[in-house]
Amino acid sequence: MKNPPHVGGFIRYDILEPLELNVTEAAKALGVTRPAFSGLLNEHVDLSPEMALRLEKAFGVSMDVLMRMQNSYDIAKARKSEKAIKVQRFTKAA
């Protein structure tokens, strides 16, 4: 996928909305602050492994799936700035 979505949107629309949970209620269930969780949902911060584990424990969504989503997003983001990274292929001198 060339432009994978941020995992925060998935959490908001596929986990919280069906459960009719607001940010404050979900943050409390996860044992995190509202601002920390809101930052993830609003796509301002990336998903950490610890938060993925909290989501798995609280809502049953696999930590592995969530982290793969985050990884795909990170890879796509890096690819978008690929031209700005100036590195030449390494060759060992003979």
C-alpha positions as CSV (number, residue, x, y, z in Angstrom):
1,M,0.0,0.0,0.0
2,K,1.5,3.3,-1.1
3,N,-0.3,5.5,1.4
4,P,-1.3,3.4,4.5
5,P,-3.4,5.1,7.1
6,H,-2.1,6.1,10.5
7,V,-3.1,3.6,13.1
8,G,-4.8,6.3,15.2
9,G,-7.6,6.5,12.7
10,F,-8.1,2.8,12.8
11,I,-8.3,2.8,16.6
12,R,-10.8,5.7,16.6
13,Y,-13.1,4.3,13.9
14,D,-12.8,0.6,14.3
15,I,-12.4,0.2,18.0
16,L,-13.7,3.2,19.9
17,E,-16.7,4.1,17.7
18,P,-18.3,0.7,17.7
19,L,-18.0,0.5,21.5
20,E,-19.3,4.1,21.8
21,L,-16.3,5.1,23.8
22,N,-15.0,8.7,24.0
23,V,-11.3,9.5,24.4
24,T,-11.5,10.1,28.1
25,E,-13.2,6.7,28.8
26,A,-10.8,4.9,26.5
27,A,-7.8,6.5,28.1
28,K,-9.0,5.6,31.5
29,A,-9.5,2.0,30.4
30,L,-6.0,1.9,29.0
31,G,-4.4,3.5,32.1
32,V,-3.0,6.5,30.2
33,T,-3.6,10.2,30.2
34,R,-6.3,11.7,27.9
35,P,-3.7,13.9,26.1
36,A,-1.4,11.0,25.4
37,F,-4.2,8.9,23.9
38,S,-5.7,11.9,22.1
39,G,-2.4,12.6,20.4
40,L,-2.4,9.0,19.0
41,L,-6.0,9.2,17.8
42,N,-5.4,12.6,16.2
43,E,-2.3,11.2,14.4
44,H,0.1,13.5,16.1
45,V,2.2,10.7,17.7
46,D,3.0,7.2,16.6
47,L,1.9,4.0,18.3
48,S,4.4,2.7,20.8
49,P,4.7,-1.0,21.6
50,E,3.5,-0.3,25.1
51,M,0.4,1.4,23.9
52,A,-0.2,-1.4,21.4
53,L,0.0,-3.9,24.2
54,R,-2.4,-1.9,26.3
55,L,-4.9,-1.8,23.4
56,E,-4.6,-5.6,23.0
57,K,-5.3,-6.2,26.7
58,A,-8.2,-3.7,26.8
59,F,-9.9,-4.3,23.5
60,G,-8.6,-7.6,22.2
61,V,-7.0,-6.2,19.0
62,S,-3.7,-7.9,18.3
63,M,-0.6,-5.9,19.3
64,D,1.2,-7.5,16.3
65,V,-1.5,-6.2,13.8
66,L,-1.3,-2.7,15.3
67,M,2.5,-2.6,15.2
68,R,2.5,-3.8,11.6
69,M,0.1,-1.0,10.7
70,Q,2.4,1.5,12.4
71,N,5.4,0.0,10.6
72,S,3.7,0.2,7.2
73,Y,2.8,3.9,7.9
74,D,6.4,4.6,8.9
75,I,7.9,3.0,5.8
76,A,5.5,4.9,3.5
77,K,6.4,8.2,5.3
78,A,10.1,7.5,4.9
79,R,9.7,6.7,1.2
80,K,8.0,10.0,0.6
81,S,11.2,11.8,1.8
82,E,13.5,9.4,0.0
83,K,14.8,12.0,-2.5
84,A,16.0,14.3,0.3
85,I,18.2,11.6,1.7
86,K,21.6,11.8,0.0
87,V,23.5,8.6,0.4
88,Q,25.7,6.7,-2.1
89,R,25.9,3.0,-2.3
90,F,28.8,1.6,-0.3
91,T,31.5,-0.2,-2.2
92,K,34.5,-1.7,-0.5
93,A,37.8,-0.4,-2.0
94,A,39.9,-3.2,-3.5
